[in-house]
Amino acid sequence: MSDPVAEKSPYTHSSQGKCGILLVNLGSPAAPTALAVRKYLAQFLADPRVVETNRLIWWFALHGVILRIRPSRAAKAYQKIWTDDGSPLIHLSRLQTHALQNKFNQLFQGHVITDLAMTYGDPSIKSGLEALRRAGATRLLILPLYPQYSATTTAAVFDEVTRVLRHWRWLPELRFINQYHDHPEYIQALANSIRQHWQQQPRGDKLLFSFHGIPQRYIDNGDPYFCHCQKTARLVAEELDLNENSWQLVFQSRFGREPWLQPYCSITLQELPATGVKSVDVVCPGFSADCLETLEEISMQNRDLFLAAGGQQFNYIPCLNDSPQHIEALCEILTTNMSGWPEITPGWDAGTLAVDARQ
């Protein structure tokens, strides 16, 4: 097998360099079937960034127990949210990518190109990076679509990006955005999405900010995720002028037996009706696009828990998805992080520079 580093480069002296943007989200099974879910989970749960434990013991637990039981159960959950367009996460992420490309075409006359990748499953980070290289990208900006940094998500993207680039002969200039949890445009987009929801639906007694949980041990070892979640929720609450009794931060999606970040979303929702909170609104600011954890876990499972405990009204506020305000916020974040690169300089002409270099 040939060494990828030794393969012929697509570069020529007349090449017009471009800035390539790779948007990265978590991923999804290729289909809502036990077989497809098993393949996806085998990749996802094998990542040491996701599960930090003894690798040998975890391998036996994963392949001997978890992948024998969990795929069929998870497949049923995926079937509840699957659409004619396939996985909601993949579909919405593609819409985001296309919307951003349209924005950049208007702003930078084709000098900035975007592509989409998933850390696990398809489209892979490798395929996304190679597509940008074929399109002429000599500078790369990576945006993991996780506003709050965690080693379990953002760092996993970095690991895979650098693993792929180790096999490239000519490395591009590389920038990596590792968080935007307190970016003003992101906070404003979240707050406006909640306001718009309240204009259409009766406002609940309490607003819950539900973030994906991680083991408490990871925070104890230095992961800043908990602090980022707290700040996002606080800034949005301030933007909405909420008093401290009208909102709460919770964590969802725990897995396994060890303690995860608390308070747990499911338990909180079961306890609230006894305190007089009969209606709730739930928003998930850590997810850039609706997915299994928001559409099935929150909007279905947790809704049922709240209503069964005596709640009367449960409203799920959708993720920002491909809304115009979200696209504007992401465009601002990306453009700021491209600062100083010639492709975004008004009047820049890569073709002219290539001709000048040959003279």
GIURSUL-V173615 format. One record per residue. N is the residue number from 1. RES is the residue in three letters. PHI is phi as a letter, one per 30 degrees, with the letter a starting at -180 (* if undefined). OMEGA is omega in whole degrees, 0 to 359 (* if undefined). NEAR is the number of other ideal C-beta (glycine too) atoms within 12 Angstrom. Layout:
BEGIN
N_RES_PHI_OMEGA_NEAR, N_RES_PHI_OMEGA_NEAR
END
This chain:
BEGIN
1_MET_*_184_6, 2_SER_d_176_8, 3_ASP_d_182_11, 4_PRO_e_181_18, 5_VAL_d_184_15, 6_ALA_d_181_11, 7_GLU_d_183_16, 8_LYS_d_180_12, 9_SER_d_176_19, 10_PRO_d_185_18, 11_TYR_d_168_20, 12_THR_b_184_13, 13_HIS_d_179_15, 14_SER_c_180_16, 15_SER_d_174_23, 16_GLN_c_180_27, 17_GLY_d_179_33, 18_LYS_b_173_36, 19_CYS_c_180_42, 20_GLY_c_178_40, 21_ILE_c_177_48, 22_LEU_c_174_49, 23_LEU_d_184_47, 24_VAL_b_172_47, 25_ASN_b_189_43, 26_LEU_d_182_42, 27_GLY_k_184_39, 28_SER_a_172_42, 29_PRO_d_180_37, 30_ALA_d_181_25, 31_ALA_a_180_22, 32_PRO_d_180_28, 33_THR_b_181_19, 34_ALA_d_181_24, 35_LEU_d_180_18, 36_ALA_d_179_27, 37_VAL_d_179_36, 38_ARG_d_179_27, 39_LYS_d_181_25, 40_TYR_d_182_36, 41_LEU_d_179_36, 42_ALA_d_178_24, 43_GLN_d_183_28, 44_PHE_d_185_32, 45_LEU_d_176_33, 46_ALA_d_181_23, 47_ASP_d_180_29, 48_PRO_d_174_19, 49_ARG_d_183_27, 50_VAL_d_180_32, 51_VAL_c_182_28, 52_GLU_c_181_26, 53_THR_a_177_23, 54_ASN_e_188_12, 55_ARG_d_182_15, 56_LEU_d_179_11, 57_ILE_d_181_13, 58_TRP_d_180_22, 59_TRP_e_180_19, 60_PHE_d_178_15, 61_ALA_d_182_22, 62_LEU_d_185_31, 63_HIS_d_181_20, 64_GLY_d_184_13, 65_VAL_b_191_16, 66_ILE_d_183_26, 67_LEU_d_174_28, 68_ARG_c_186_17, 69_ILE_c_191_18, 70_ARG_d_185_27, 71_PRO_e_182_30, 72_SER_d_179_21, 73_ARG_d_180_21, 74_ALA_d_179_34, 75_ALA_d_178_28, 76_LYS_d_177_20, 77_ALA_d_178_29, 78_TYR_d_180_35, 79_GLN_d_181_23, 80_LYS_d_186_19, 81_ILE_c_183_32, 82_TRP_d_182_28, 83_THR_b_176_19, 84_ASP_d_177_7, 85_ASP_d_179_15, 86_GLY_j_180_22, 87_SER_d_177_35, 88_PRO_e_181_33, 89_LEU_d_180_40, 90_ILE_d_182_36, 91_HIS_d_182_26, 92_LEU_d_178_36, 93_SER_d_176_46, 94_ARG_d_178_30, 95_LEU_d_177_28, 96_GLN_d_181_39, 97_THR_d_180_37, 98_HIS_d_180_20, 99_ALA_d_178_30, 100_LEU_d_179_39, 101_GLN_d_177_30, 102_ASN_d_178_21, 103_LYS_d_183_26, 104_PHE_d_176_32, 105_ASN_d_179_18, 106_GLN_d_186_15, 107_LEU_d_192_23, 108_PHE_b_171_31, 109_GLN_h_175_21, 110_GLY_i_180_23, 111_HIS_d_179_34, 112_VAL_c_183_40, 113_ILE_b_183_35, 114_THR_b_173_41, 115_ASP_b_185_39, 116_LEU_b_176_41, 117_ALA_b_175_39, 118_MET_b_179_39, 119_THR_d_181_42, 120_TYR_b_183_34, 121_GLY_i_183_31, 122_ASP_c_357_27, 123_PRO_d_186_29, 124_SER_d_176_26, 125_ILE_d_179_37, 126_LYS_d_182_27, 127_SER_d_179_21, 128_GLY_d_179_38, 129_LEU_d_181_37, 130_GLU_d_176_27, 131_ALA_d_178_26, 132_LEU_d_178_40, 133_ARG_d_180_34, 134_ARG_d_180_18, 135_ALA_d_175_28, 136_GLY_j_181_29, 137_ALA_d_175_38, 138_THR_c_172_31, 139_ARG_b_182_31, 140_LEU_b_173_46, 141_LEU_b_183_41, 142_ILE_c_176_43, 143_LEU_b_169_45, 144_PRO_d_185_42, 145_LEU_d_176_45, 146_TYR_b_182_39, 147_PRO_e_181_45, 148_GLN_c_182_43, 149_TYR_d_166_33, 150_SER_a_176_39, 151_ALA_d_182_31, 152_THR_d_184_38, 153_THR_b_185_39, 154_THR_d_181_36, 155_ALA_d_177_32, 156_ALA_d_176_35, 157_VAL_d_179_41, 158_PHE_e_179_29, 159_ASP_e_184_26, 160_GLU_d_177_33, 161_VAL_e_182_38, 162_THR_d_177_21, 163_ARG_d_179_19, 164_VAL_d_184_32, 165_LEU_d_176_28, 166_ARG_d_183_16, 167_HIS_c_178_21, 168_TRP_c_178_28, 169_ARG_d_181_17, 170_TRP_c_181_20, 171_LEU_d_176_20, 172_PRO_d_167_32, 173_GLU_d_190_22, 174_LEU_b_171_26, 175_ARG_b_187_25, 176_PHE_b_178_26, 177_ILE_c_185_34, 178_ASN_c_174_29, 179_GLN_a_171_32, 180_TYR_b_188_36, 181_HIS_d_182_35, 182_ASP_b_180_28, 183_HIS_d_185_31, 184_PRO_e_181_21, 185_GLU_d_177_28, 186_TYR_d_179_40, 187_ILE_d_180_32, 188_GLN_d_179_25, 189_ALA_d_177_37, 190_LEU_d_181_43, 191_ALA_d_180_34, 192_ASN_d_178_26, 193_SER_d_178_33, 194_ILE_d_177_40, 195_ARG_e_181_24, 196_GLN_d_178_20, 197_HIS_d_181_26, 198_TRP_d_175_22, 199_GLN_d_184_12, 200_GLN_c_183_14, 201_GLN_b_176_20, 202_PRO_e_181_16, 203_ARG_d_181_22, 204_GLY_d_178_31, 205_ASP_d_182_25, 206_LYS_b_175_36, 207_LEU_c_177_39, 208_LEU_c_171_44, 209_PHE_c_184_43, 210_SER_c_178_44, 211_PHE_c_175_44, 212_HIS_d_181_39, 213_GLY_d_169_38, 214_ILE_b_179_41, 215_PRO_e_178_30, 216_GLN_e_180_20, 217_ARG_e_181_21, 218_TYR_d_177_28, 219_ILE_d_179_27, 220_ASP_d_180_16, 221_ASN_d_172_16, 222_GLY_j_178_15, 223_ASP_d_183_28, 224_PRO_d_190_24, 225_TYR_e_183_37, 226_PHE_e_180_32, 227_CYS_d_179_22, 228_HIS_d_178_34, 229_CYS_d_179_37, 230_GLN_e_183_27, 231_LYS_d_178_28, 232_THR_e_182_39, 233_ALA_d_181_38, 234_ARG_d_181_25, 235_LEU_d_178_31, 236_VAL_d_178_40, 237_ALA_d_178_29, 238_GLU_d_179_20, 239_GLU_d_180_25, 240_LEU_d_181_29, 241_ASP_h_180_13, 242_LEU_d_173_26, 243_ASN_d_189_12, 244_GLU_d_180_14, 245_ASN_d_185_13, 246_SER_c_178_22, 247_TRP_b_180_35, 248_GLN_a_176_35, 249_LEU_c_178_37, 250_VAL_b_181_40, 251_PHE_b_185_39, 252_GLN_c_167_41, 253_SER_i_179_33, 254_ARG_d_185_26, 255_PHE_b_179_26, 256_GLY_j_188_23, 257_ARG_c_184_9, 258_GLU_d_181_17, 259_PRO_d_174_19, 260_TRP_c_179_30, 261_LEU_e_182_35, 262_GLN_b_6_22, 263_PRO_d_179_24, 264_TYR_d_181_28, 265_CYS_d_185_40, 266_SER_d_180_30, 267_ILE_d_179_20, 268_THR_e_181_30, 269_LEU_d_178_40, 270_GLN_d_181_26, 271_GLU_d_187_24, 272_LEU_e_181_35, 273_PRO_e_179_24, 274_ALA_d_179_14, 275_THR_c_179_18, 276_GLY_j_178_15, 277_VAL_d_184_29, 278_LYS_c_179_21, 279_SER_b_181_28, 280_VAL_b_169_44, 281_ASP_c_181_40, 282_VAL_b_176_47, 283_VAL_b_185_45, 284_CYS_b_187_46, 285_PRO_d_181_46, 286_GLY_d_181_50, 287_PHE_c_180_43, 288_SER_d_180_44, 289_ALA_b_180_42, 290_ASP_d_188_36, 291_CYS_a_181_39, 292_LEU_e_185_39, 293_GLU_d_179_37, 294_THR_c_186_38, 295_LEU_d_181_34, 296_GLU_c_184_30, 297_GLU_d_182_35, 298_ILE_d_189_43, 299_SER_d_178_33, 300_MET_c_184_23, 301_GLN_e_184_30, 302_ASN_d_172_36, 303_ARG_e_181_30, 304_ASP_d_180_18, 305_LEU_d_182_28, 306_PHE_d_181_40, 307_LEU_d_179_22, 308_ALA_d_181_16, 309_ALA_d_178_24, 310_GLY_j_176_21, 311_GLY_d_184_32, 312_GLN_c_182_20, 313_GLN_b_179_23, 314_PHE_b_179_34, 315_ASN_b_174_30, 316_TYR_c_178_36, 317_ILE_c_186_39, 318_PRO_e_174_32, 319_CYS_d_181_38, 320_LEU_d_175_43, 321_ASN_h_181_32, 322_ASP_c_178_32, 323_SER_d_181_27, 324_PRO_e_181_22, 325_GLN_d_178_25, 326_HIS_d_179_39, 327_ILE_d_177_33, 328_GLU_d_180_26, 329_ALA_d_180_35, 330_LEU_d_178_41, 331_CYS_d_179_35, 332_GLU_d_179_27, 333_ILE_d_182_35, 334_LEU_d_181_40, 335_THR_d_178_28, 336_THR_d_182_22, 337_ASN_d_172_28, 338_MET_c_184_33, 339_SER_e_179_16, 340_GLY_j_177_16, 341_TRP_d_188_30, 342_PRO_d_184_24, 343_GLU_e_181_36, 344_ILE_c_178_27, 345_THR_d_180_20, 346_PRO_e_177_11, 347_GLY_i_181_13, 348_TRP_d_182_24, 349_ASP_b_181_19, 350_ALA_d_180_29, 351_GLY_d_179_20, 352_THR_d_179_15, 353_LEU_d_180_22, 354_ALA_d_178_20, 355_VAL_d_180_14, 356_ASP_d_183_12, 357_ALA_d_182_15, 358_ARG_d_184_12, 359_GLN_d_*_8
END
